[in-house]
Amino acid sequence: MEINNDIRASIMSEALPYIQKYNNKVVVVKYGGNAMTNDELKQAVMSDIVLLSTVGMKIVLVHGGGPEINSMLNRVGKESKFVNGLRYTDEETVDIVQMVLCGKVNKGLVDMLYQHKGNAVGLCGIDGHMIEAKQLNPDLGLVGEITKVDATIIKNSLDNGYIPVISTVAVGEDGTIYNINADTAAARIAAEMKAESLILMTDIAGLLEDKNDESTLIHTVGVSDVSYYKEKGIISGGMIPKIDCCVEAVRRGVKKANIIDGRIPHSILIELLTDAGAGTMII
């Protein structure tokens, strides 16, 4: 479908107040799900990140890499094991997690941003002890619970015109390396940065009243509403930790948090630069 000039002008005009609103403000994007494995969606996300950075937003990109980790574990003949949705991480697995996330995935994203004319720098939670952690639960092995986030290196990167791309491994006081859930890390980083917005990319439309009907999308959820939605079973399963991360971020000072559908091309732009928005917003 060809878009005429009037429509183009209307779209740009609608975006202007949002560009002004977010100018020089921090937006933390947690990148994962199908948008990370589909090449077309990958290119769209990287293009969006560069565009937002170019118009003056301070974008921090936090990423996971579950499929890549699974692939490497399969190649070395090691079975992936999950406990309550979190990856069981023994010493061999944490070495692979560190290698895949901090190496292949992180540097691949940095290069892809460069291909879209963006300046990016790859970081992980170990750098400058950015993310410190302790063991979350012995049953999960070396899965960490964040104890401290030092955002100095992130701020320095932003101030020097770079897009920080952060892989979520952390370090303990004794040097132990921990695997960290990317949603949790993104929420804590957003809180430490006093971000204007936290965006979690997922493989669903957002919070649905009926999980089988995307037309029942709940557009806005107040922190005080969360207990009610949990009691009703509307917030359940894998949505519980995502919503909890958003609530934690908002309570720690982030202006708003959004769960958006990463399967839709340019969903980040729709959320940040249009009246309609995307997904579910927690305020």
C-alpha positions as CSV (number, residue, x, y, z in Angstrom):
1,M,0.0,0.0,0.0
2,E,1.4,3.4,-1.0
3,I,1.3,6.0,1.7
4,N,0.6,9.6,0.5
5,N,2.3,12.7,1.7
6,D,-0.5,13.7,4.0
7,I,-0.3,10.5,5.9
8,R,3.5,10.7,6.1
9,A,3.2,14.3,7.5
10,S,0.6,13.2,10.0
11,I,2.7,10.3,11.3
12,M,5.8,12.6,11.7
13,S,3.6,15.3,13.4
14,E,2.2,12.8,15.8
15,A,5.7,11.7,16.7
16,L,7.1,15.2,17.5
17,P,5.7,15.7,21.0
18,Y,7.0,12.2,22.0
19,I,10.4,12.9,20.6
20,Q,10.5,16.1,22.6
21,K,9.2,14.3,25.7
22,Y,11.9,11.7,25.6
23,N,14.8,13.9,24.5
24,N,17.8,13.3,26.6
25,K,15.8,10.8,28.8
26,V,16.9,7.2,29.5
27,V,14.8,4.4,28.0
28,V,15.8,0.8,28.9
29,V,14.8,-1.9,26.4
30,K,15.0,-5.5,27.3
31,Y,15.5,-7.4,24.0
32,G,14.5,-11.0,23.7
33,G,12.0,-13.5,22.5
34,N,11.1,-14.0,18.8
35,A,12.4,-10.6,17.9
36,M,15.9,-12.0,18.8
37,T,15.7,-15.1,16.5
38,N,13.8,-13.7,13.5
39,D,16.2,-12.0,11.1
40,E,13.6,-9.5,9.8
41,L,12.5,-8.5,13.3
42,K,16.1,-8.3,14.4
43,Q,16.9,-5.7,11.7
44,A,13.7,-3.8,12.6
45,V,14.7,-3.6,16.3
46,M,18.3,-2.5,15.6
47,S,17.0,0.2,13.2
48,D,14.5,1.4,15.7
49,I,17.2,1.6,18.5
50,V,19.5,3.7,16.2
51,L,16.6,6.0,15.2
52,L,15.6,6.6,18.8
53,S,19.2,7.3,19.8
54,T,19.6,9.6,16.8
55,V,16.6,11.8,17.8
56,G,18.1,12.3,21.3
57,M,16.9,9.4,23.5
58,K,19.4,7.6,25.7
59,I,18.8,4.0,24.9
60,V,20.1,1.2,27.0
61,L,19.8,-2.2,25.4
62,V,19.7,-5.2,27.8
63,H,19.5,-8.6,26.2
64,G,19.1,-12.3,27.0
65,G,20.0,-15.1,24.6
66,G,18.2,-18.3,25.7
67,P,18.0,-19.9,22.2
68,E,21.7,-19.3,21.6
69,I,22.6,-20.8,25.0
70,N,20.4,-23.8,24.3
71,S,22.0,-24.3,20.9
72,M,25.5,-24.3,22.4
73,L,24.5,-26.6,25.3
74,N,23.1,-29.0,22.7
75,R,26.4,-28.8,20.7
76,V,28.4,-29.9,23.7
77,G,25.9,-32.6,24.6
78,K,24.5,-30.9,27.7
79,E,20.8,-30.9,28.5
80,S,19.0,-27.6,29.3
81,K,17.2,-27.9,32.7
82,F,14.7,-25.4,34.0
83,V,13.3,-24.9,37.5
84,N,10.2,-22.7,37.8
85,G,11.0,-21.1,34.5
86,L,14.6,-20.3,35.4
87,R,17.6,-22.1,33.9
88,Y,19.5,-24.4,36.3
89,T,23.1,-23.2,36.0
90,D,26.0,-25.4,37.1
91,E,29.6,-24.4,36.7
92,E,29.9,-25.7,33.2
93,T,26.7,-24.1,32.2
94,V,27.7,-20.7,33.6
95,D,30.9,-20.8,31.5
96,I,28.8,-21.4,28.4
97,V,26.3,-18.7,29.4
98,Q,29.2,-16.2,29.8
99,M,30.8,-17.2,26.5
100,V,27.6,-17.0,24.5
101,L,25.9,-14.0,26.1
102,C,29.0,-11.8,26.6
103,G,30.7,-13.0,23.4
104,K,28.7,-14.1,20.4
105,V,25.3,-12.5,21.2
106,N,26.5,-9.3,22.7
107,K,29.1,-8.5,20.0
108,G,26.7,-9.6,17.3
109,L,24.2,-7.0,18.5
110,V,26.9,-4.3,18.7
111,D,28.0,-5.0,15.1
112,M,24.4,-5.0,13.9
113,L,23.8,-1.6,15.4
114,Y,27.0,-0.4,13.7
115,Q,25.6,-1.7,10.4
116,H,22.6,0.6,11.0
117,K,25.0,3.5,11.6
118,G,24.7,3.4,15.3
119,N,27.5,3.8,17.9
120,A,27.3,0.9,20.4
121,V,29.5,-0.6,23.0
122,G,29.2,-4.1,24.4
123,L,29.1,-4.5,28.2
124,C,28.3,-7.2,30.7
125,G,27.5,-7.1,34.4
126,I,31.0,-8.1,35.3
127,D,32.5,-5.0,33.7
128,G,33.3,-2.5,36.5
129,H,31.2,-4.8,38.8
130,M,28.2,-3.2,37.2
131,I,25.9,-6.0,38.5
132,E,26.7,-7.7,41.7
133,A,24.8,-10.7,42.9
134,K,24.5,-13.5,45.4
135,Q,23.1,-17.0,44.9
136,L,19.3,-16.9,44.5
137,N,18.5,-20.5,45.4
138,P,20.8,-23.5,45.8
139,D,18.3,-25.5,43.7
140,L,19.0,-23.3,40.8
141,G,22.8,-23.5,41.0
142,L,24.6,-20.3,39.9
143,V,21.5,-18.2,39.2
144,G,22.0,-14.9,40.9
145,E,19.9,-12.5,42.9
146,I,21.0,-8.9,42.2
147,T,22.4,-7.2,45.3
148,K,23.8,-4.0,43.7
149,V,23.8,-2.2,40.4
150,D,26.5,0.4,39.7
151,A,25.4,2.4,36.6
152,T,28.6,4.5,36.3
153,I,29.9,2.7,33.2
154,I,26.5,2.9,31.6
155,K,26.2,6.6,32.2
156,N,29.7,7.2,30.9
157,S,28.8,5.3,27.7
158,L,25.7,7.3,27.1
159,D,27.4,10.6,27.8
160,N,30.0,9.7,25.2
161,G,27.4,9.0,22.5
162,Y,27.3,5.2,22.7
163,I,24.4,2.8,23.0
164,P,25.3,0.4,25.9
165,V,24.4,-3.2,25.0
166,I,24.4,-5.2,28.2
167,S,24.5,-9.0,28.7
168,T,23.1,-10.2,32.0
169,V,25.8,-12.0,33.8
170,A,26.8,-10.8,37.3
171,V,29.6,-11.2,39.7
172,G,29.7,-12.0,43.4
173,E,31.9,-10.3,46.0
174,D,34.1,-13.4,45.9
175,G,34.3,-13.4,42.1
176,T,31.7,-16.1,41.5
177,I,29.9,-15.6,38.1
178,Y,26.1,-15.7,38.2
179,N,23.5,-16.1,35.5
180,I,20.8,-13.3,35.8
181,N,17.3,-13.2,34.4
182,A,17.4,-10.5,31.7
183,D,14.0,-9.0,32.7
184,T,15.1,-8.6,36.3
185,A,18.4,-7.1,35.3
186,A,16.7,-4.6,32.9
187,A,14.3,-3.5,35.7
188,R,17.1,-2.9,38.2
189,I,19.2,-1.0,35.6
190,A,16.2,1.1,34.7
191,A,15.6,1.9,38.4
192,E,19.2,2.8,39.0
193,M,19.2,5.0,35.9
194,K,15.9,6.7,36.9
195,A,14.7,5.8,33.4
196,E,11.7,7.5,31.8
197,S,10.6,4.1,30.5
198,L,11.3,0.4,30.7
199,I,10.3,-1.7,27.8
200,L,10.2,-5.5,28.0
201,M,9.9,-7.2,24.6
202,T,7.9,-10.5,24.7
203,D,6.2,-13.0,22.4
204,I,2.7,-12.0,23.3
205,A,0.5,-8.9,22.9
206,G,0.7,-7.9,26.5
207,L,-1.5,-8.7,29.5
208,L,-4.7,-10.3,28.3
209,E,-8.0,-10.7,30.2
210,D,-8.5,-13.9,28.2
211,K,-5.1,-15.4,27.3
212,N,-6.6,-16.9,24.1
213,D,-8.0,-13.6,22.8
214,E,-5.7,-10.7,22.0
215,S,-8.6,-8.4,21.6
216,T,-8.9,-8.5,25.5
217,L,-5.5,-6.7,25.8
218,I,-5.4,-4.6,29.0
219,H,-3.7,-1.4,28.0
220,T,-2.9,0.1,31.4
221,V,-2.3,-1.5,34.8
222,G,-1.7,0.4,38.0
223,V,0.7,-1.0,40.6
224,S,-2.2,-1.2,43.0
225,D,-4.2,-3.3,40.5
226,V,-1.7,-6.1,40.3
227,S,-2.8,-8.1,43.3
228,Y,-6.4,-8.1,42.0
229,Y,-5.3,-9.4,38.5
230,K,-3.2,-12.1,40.2
231,E,-6.2,-13.2,42.4
232,K,-8.4,-13.4,39.2
233,G,-5.7,-15.5,37.5
234,I,-5.3,-12.9,34.7
235,I,-1.7,-12.5,35.7
236,S,-0.4,-16.0,35.8
237,G,2.4,-18.3,34.7
238,G,5.3,-16.6,32.9
239,M,3.5,-13.2,33.0
240,I,4.0,-13.1,36.8
241,P,7.7,-12.5,36.9
242,K,7.5,-10.0,34.0
243,I,4.8,-7.9,35.8
244,D,6.7,-8.2,39.1
245,C,9.8,-6.8,37.4
246,C,7.7,-3.9,36.0
247,V,6.2,-3.2,39.4
248,E,9.6,-3.2,41.1
249,A,11.0,-0.8,38.5
250,V,8.0,1.6,38.9
251,R,8.3,1.5,42.7
252,R,12.0,2.3,42.4
253,G,11.3,5.4,40.4
254,V,10.9,4.4,36.7
255,K,8.1,6.6,35.2
256,K,6.4,3.7,33.4
257,A,7.1,0.1,32.3
258,N,5.7,-1.5,29.2
259,I,5.3,-5.1,28.1
260,I,5.2,-5.1,24.3
261,D,4.8,-7.6,21.5
262,G,8.3,-8.1,19.9
263,R,6.7,-10.1,17.1
264,I,5.3,-6.9,15.6
265,P,7.9,-5.0,13.5
266,H,8.7,-1.6,15.0
267,S,6.7,-2.2,18.1
268,I,9.2,0.0,20.0
269,L,8.5,3.0,17.8
270,I,4.7,2.4,18.1
271,E,5.1,2.4,21.9
272,L,7.3,5.4,22.2
273,L,6.3,7.7,19.3
274,T,2.5,7.2,18.8
275,D,-0.7,8.1,20.6
276,A,-1.8,4.4,20.4
277,G,1.1,2.9,22.2
278,A,1.7,-0.9,22.3
279,G,1.2,-3.7,24.7
280,T,0.5,-3.2,28.5
281,M,1.7,-0.2,30.4
282,I,2.4,-0.5,34.2
283,I,2.2,2.9,36.0
